[in-house]
Amino acid sequence: MMFDHISQFIVQSHTTNLKTSQYPKEYHELDVKFSFGMGTPAKISWASIHNNEIRNTKGINCVYLYYKDKNILILAYGIMESFVGGNTWTSEVSENKPTISDYFEKSSFGKPYRYGDSFVYRVYKTEIKNNQVTLKNDETGNGVTKEKFNSELFSLVEFYGKVINLEIKNEESTYSQGLFYMESQLEDFIINNWDNTELGKKYSLLYKDGDLISKQYKTDIGIIDILVKDKKKGNHVVIELKRNQTSDDTFGQLSRYMGWVKRHLKDDKVKGIIIAGKYDKKLDYALEFAPFDTDVFIYNVSFTLNEFKK
């Protein structure tokens, strides 16, 4: 899955667009952060995969560094420049892997502008044509497939997990990618099958002049996934789907929309619902002290294959 995001990231690095809201915030329950610069485009764009607490205490992460003037993408054992404790990767890395400075010197690139102390895991040569990105392994010159690219990232992340004593589960299978596609259709499925869901028993969809307005309800601060009303109490219910977002993002988004409904639709008893694929600790803690009424629904996506017999 990450291949497509990194391809988009590479293309965007050659523009003045610094927005990152469209990129994933999580990868195998680790935090993800993309950056194109602060205020003005940076010479080196980066995408970090890390555990926030560990990044702050050990100063290490898995990171893509895009040196756009060299047309190379480096997947690195990252060392944060602001971390004063030096290298905290294991000797397996520090004694066997070249630093980015080493790689630049060997490649006659001179001195890297930044991040020279991080260690190289993979280097990809990049080529952009008609906004399509092609990657080649720097050592072999062979093209890199999506599957290979995603596999190499997971291998580094898995090693990172061992270093920080955190189990990383491999859910990046073809099957899970299929589920992700189905998840993207979840909103349509819920609306189309509303009367047959648990939600449909308690809440009513909203219509205006005969047209459905519950789905993708527009506000001046964004679009609510689904807005409905309680059949008995008459209060509004804001429903947000936790897709490829962190729990913090989802909870914050839900809070803002509930505040909007309270103010603009004059509803002091507005309720919130989060629909997620799984219930995680971050969401649990966020709900612990939520100042408003919020429920969480966990969905299951499944399918069966039945043999056709003549």
C-alpha positions as CSV (number, residue, x, y, z in Angstrom):
1,M,0.0,0.0,0.0
2,M,2.8,2.4,0.8
3,F,4.2,2.3,-2.8
4,D,1.3,4.5,-4.1
5,H,1.7,7.0,-1.3
6,I,5.4,7.3,-1.8
7,S,5.0,7.7,-5.6
8,Q,2.5,10.5,-4.9
9,F,5.0,12.0,-2.4
10,I,7.8,11.9,-5.0
11,V,5.7,13.8,-7.6
12,Q,4.5,16.3,-5.1
13,S,8.1,17.0,-3.9
14,H,8.7,18.7,-7.3
15,T,5.8,21.2,-6.7
16,T,5.2,24.0,-4.2
17,N,2.4,22.1,-2.5
18,L,3.2,21.4,1.1
19,K,-0.1,19.8,2.2
20,T,0.1,16.4,3.8
21,S,-3.5,15.7,4.9
22,Q,-4.0,13.2,2.1
23,Y,-1.3,10.9,3.3
24,P,-1.7,8.0,5.8
25,K,-1.1,8.7,9.5
26,E,-0.5,5.1,10.5
27,Y,1.4,2.1,9.2
28,H,1.1,-1.2,11.2
29,E,0.0,0.8,14.2
30,L,3.1,3.0,14.0
31,D,2.9,6.7,13.5
32,V,3.5,8.2,10.0
33,K,4.5,11.8,9.2
34,F,5.2,13.3,5.7
35,S,6.9,16.6,5.2
36,F,7.7,18.8,2.2
37,G,9.0,21.7,4.2
38,M,7.9,24.5,6.5
39,G,6.6,27.5,4.7
40,T,8.7,26.9,1.6
41,P,9.6,23.6,-0.2
42,A,12.5,21.8,1.5
43,K,15.5,20.5,-0.5
44,I,14.8,17.1,1.0
45,S,11.3,15.8,1.5
46,W,10.8,13.0,4.0
47,A,8.3,10.4,5.2
48,S,8.9,9.0,8.7
49,I,7.5,5.8,10.2
50,H,8.0,5.6,13.9
51,N,6.7,5.2,17.4
52,N,6.3,8.7,18.7
53,E,7.5,7.9,22.2
54,I,10.5,6.0,21.0
55,R,11.4,8.7,18.4
56,N,11.6,11.2,21.2
57,T,13.6,9.0,23.6
58,K,15.9,7.2,21.2
59,G,15.8,9.5,18.3
60,I,15.4,6.8,15.7
61,N,12.9,6.1,13.0
62,C,12.4,4.4,9.6
63,V,12.4,7.2,7.0
64,Y,12.2,7.8,3.3
65,L,14.5,10.7,2.3
66,Y,13.9,12.1,-1.2
67,Y,17.0,14.0,-2.5
68,K,15.1,15.4,-5.4
69,D,18.2,17.2,-7.0
70,K,19.8,13.7,-7.2
71,N,16.6,11.9,-8.2
72,I,17.2,9.3,-5.4
73,L,15.0,8.0,-2.7
74,I,16.7,6.6,0.3
75,L,15.0,4.3,2.8
76,A,17.1,4.8,5.9
77,Y,17.7,3.7,9.5
78,G,16.9,7.3,10.5
79,I,18.6,9.3,13.2
80,M,16.9,12.6,14.1
81,E,19.1,15.6,13.8
82,S,17.6,17.2,16.9
83,F,18.4,14.1,19.1
84,V,21.4,14.8,21.3
85,G,22.0,11.2,22.4
86,G,23.7,10.1,19.1
87,N,23.1,6.8,17.4
88,T,20.9,4.4,19.3
89,W,20.5,1.8,16.5
90,T,22.1,-1.5,17.2
91,S,25.7,-2.4,16.3
92,E,24.2,-4.6,13.6
93,V,23.4,-1.4,11.8
94,S,26.2,1.0,12.9
95,E,28.9,-1.5,12.1
96,N,27.6,-3.0,8.9
97,K,25.5,-0.3,7.1
98,P,26.9,2.8,5.3
99,T,25.8,6.2,6.4
100,I,24.2,8.5,3.9
101,S,27.4,10.6,3.9
102,D,29.3,7.4,3.0
103,Y,26.9,6.7,0.2
104,F,27.2,10.3,-1.2
105,E,30.9,10.2,-1.1
106,K,31.0,6.8,-2.8
107,S,28.6,8.1,-5.5
108,S,30.6,11.3,-6.0
109,F,27.6,13.4,-4.9
110,G,29.6,15.4,-2.5
111,K,28.3,16.0,1.0
112,P,24.6,15.5,1.7
113,Y,22.7,18.7,2.5
114,R,21.1,17.0,5.6
115,Y,20.6,13.6,7.3
116,G,24.2,12.4,6.6
117,D,24.4,10.4,9.8
118,S,21.4,8.2,9.1
119,F,22.2,4.7,7.8
120,V,21.3,3.4,4.3
121,Y,18.9,0.5,4.0
122,R,17.9,0.9,0.4
123,V,18.5,3.4,-2.4
124,Y,16.1,3.8,-5.3
125,K,16.7,5.8,-8.5
126,T,13.6,7.7,-9.4
127,E,12.2,8.7,-12.7
128,I,9.0,10.7,-13.3
129,K,7.1,10.7,-16.6
130,N,3.6,12.0,-16.9
131,N,3.3,12.1,-13.1
132,Q,4.0,8.3,-13.0
133,V,7.0,7.2,-10.9
134,T,9.4,4.4,-11.8
135,L,11.8,3.1,-9.2
136,K,15.0,1.2,-9.8
137,N,17.3,-0.5,-7.3
138,D,20.5,1.7,-7.2
139,E,22.8,-1.3,-6.9
140,T,21.3,-3.6,-9.5
141,G,19.6,-1.2,-11.8
142,N,16.5,-3.5,-11.8
143,G,13.0,-2.1,-11.7
144,V,11.3,-2.3,-8.3
145,T,7.8,-3.6,-8.2
146,K,5.1,-2.5,-5.8
147,E,5.3,-5.8,-4.0
148,K,9.1,-5.6,-3.7
149,F,9.0,-2.0,-2.5
150,N,6.3,-2.7,0.1
151,S,8.2,-5.8,1.3
152,E,11.4,-3.9,1.7
153,L,9.7,-1.3,3.8
154,F,8.1,-3.9,6.0
155,S,11.4,-5.7,6.5
156,L,13.0,-2.5,7.9
157,V,9.9,-1.7,10.0
158,E,10.0,-5.2,11.4
159,F,13.7,-4.8,12.4
160,Y,12.8,-1.4,13.9
161,G,10.2,-3.1,16.0
162,K,12.7,-5.6,17.4
163,V,15.1,-2.7,18.3
164,I,12.4,-0.9,20.2
165,N,10.9,-4.1,21.6
166,L,7.6,-3.8,19.7
167,E,5.9,-6.6,17.7
168,I,5.1,-5.5,14.2
169,K,2.4,-7.7,12.6
170,N,2.4,-8.2,8.9
171,E,-1.1,-7.3,7.7
172,E,0.1,-6.0,4.3
173,S,-1.2,-9.0,2.3
174,T,-3.1,-9.1,-0.9
175,Y,-6.1,-10.1,1.2
176,S,-5.8,-7.1,3.5
177,Q,-5.4,-4.8,0.5
178,G,-8.6,-6.2,-0.8
179,L,-10.3,-5.4,2.5
180,F,-8.9,-1.9,2.4
181,Y,-10.6,-1.5,-1.0
182,M,-13.9,-2.8,0.5
183,E,-13.5,-0.5,3.5
184,S,-13.3,2.5,1.1
185,Q,-16.8,1.5,0.0
186,L,-18.1,1.2,3.5
187,E,-19.9,4.5,3.6
188,D,-21.9,3.6,0.5
189,F,-22.7,0.1,1.9
190,I,-23.9,1.6,5.2
191,I,-26.2,4.1,3.5
192,N,-27.6,1.5,0.9
193,N,-28.3,-1.0,3.7
194,W,-29.3,1.5,6.4
195,D,-32.5,-0.2,7.4
196,N,-30.8,-3.5,7.9
197,T,-28.0,-2.2,10.2
198,E,-28.0,-1.6,13.9
199,L,-27.8,2.1,13.3
200,G,-30.9,2.0,11.1
201,K,-32.9,0.7,14.0
202,K,-32.3,3.8,16.2
203,Y,-31.5,6.6,13.7
204,S,-33.1,8.1,10.7
205,L,-31.4,9.4,7.5
206,L,-32.0,13.0,6.6
207,Y,-33.8,14.1,3.5
208,K,-34.5,17.5,2.0
209,D,-37.0,18.0,-0.8
210,G,-36.9,14.2,-1.3
211,D,-33.2,14.1,-1.7
212,L,-30.9,12.3,0.7
213,I,-28.6,14.8,2.5
214,S,-27.2,12.5,5.3
215,K,-24.3,11.3,3.3
216,Q,-21.3,13.7,2.9
217,Y,-23.1,16.4,4.8
218,K,-21.5,19.7,3.9
219,T,-20.4,22.3,6.6
220,D,-18.1,25.3,6.4
221,I,-15.4,23.3,8.3
222,G,-15.5,20.2,6.2
223,I,-17.8,17.3,5.3
224,I,-19.5,15.0,7.8
225,D,-19.4,11.4,6.7
226,I,-23.0,10.7,7.8
227,L,-25.4,12.9,9.7
228,V,-28.6,11.3,11.0
229,K,-31.3,11.8,13.7
230,D,-32.3,9.8,16.7
231,K,-35.8,8.3,16.0
232,K,-37.0,8.7,19.6
233,K,-35.1,11.7,21.0
234,G,-34.8,13.8,17.8
235,N,-31.2,14.8,18.4
236,H,-28.6,14.8,15.6
237,V,-25.9,12.1,15.5
238,V,-22.6,12.7,13.7
239,I,-21.1,9.5,12.3
240,E,-17.4,9.4,11.3
241,L,-15.7,6.5,9.6
242,K,-12.1,5.8,10.8
243,R,-10.5,4.9,7.5
244,N,-6.8,5.5,7.0
245,Q,-6.5,7.9,10.0
246,T,-5.1,7.9,13.5
247,S,-7.5,7.7,16.3
248,D,-6.5,11.3,17.3
249,D,-7.4,12.6,13.9
250,T,-10.8,10.8,13.9
251,F,-11.7,11.9,17.4
252,G,-10.7,15.5,16.8
253,Q,-12.6,15.5,13.5
254,L,-15.7,14.1,15.2
255,S,-15.5,16.7,18.0
256,R,-15.3,19.6,15.5
257,Y,-18.3,18.4,13.6
258,M,-20.3,17.8,16.8
259,G,-19.5,21.4,17.8
260,W,-20.6,22.7,14.4
261,V,-23.9,20.8,14.7
262,K,-24.4,22.1,18.3
263,R,-23.9,25.7,17.2
264,H,-25.4,25.8,13.7
265,L,-28.2,23.3,14.0
266,K,-29.0,24.4,17.6
267,D,-28.7,20.9,19.0
268,D,-27.2,20.7,22.6
269,K,-27.7,17.0,22.7
270,V,-25.8,16.0,19.6
271,K,-24.2,12.6,19.8
272,G,-21.2,11.1,18.1
273,I,-20.4,7.7,16.6
274,I,-17.1,6.4,15.3
275,I,-17.1,3.4,13.0
276,A,-13.8,1.6,13.0
277,G,-12.2,-1.6,11.8
278,K,-10.7,-2.2,15.3
279,Y,-10.7,-0.7,18.8
280,D,-7.3,0.6,19.8
281,K,-5.8,2.0,23.0
282,K,-5.5,5.6,21.7
283,L,-9.2,5.6,20.9
284,D,-10.0,4.1,24.3
285,Y,-8.1,6.8,26.2
286,A,-9.6,9.6,24.0
287,L,-13.1,8.4,24.8
288,E,-12.3,8.0,28.6
289,F,-12.7,11.7,29.2
290,A,-14.8,12.7,26.2
291,P,-17.0,15.6,27.2
292,F,-19.8,14.4,24.9
293,D,-21.8,11.3,24.2
294,T,-19.9,9.0,21.8
295,D,-20.3,5.4,20.8
296,V,-17.9,3.2,18.8
297,F,-19.0,0.5,16.3
298,I,-16.6,-2.1,15.0
299,Y,-17.3,-3.4,11.5
300,N,-16.3,-6.7,10.0
301,V,-15.6,-7.1,6.2
302,S,-15.8,-10.6,4.9
303,F,-16.8,-12.5,1.8
304,T,-17.2,-16.1,0.8
305,L,-16.6,-18.0,-2.4
306,N,-19.2,-20.6,-3.4
307,E,-18.5,-23.2,-6.1
308,F,-20.8,-22.9,-9.1
309,K,-22.2,-26.3,-10.0
310,K,-24.1,-26.9,-13.2
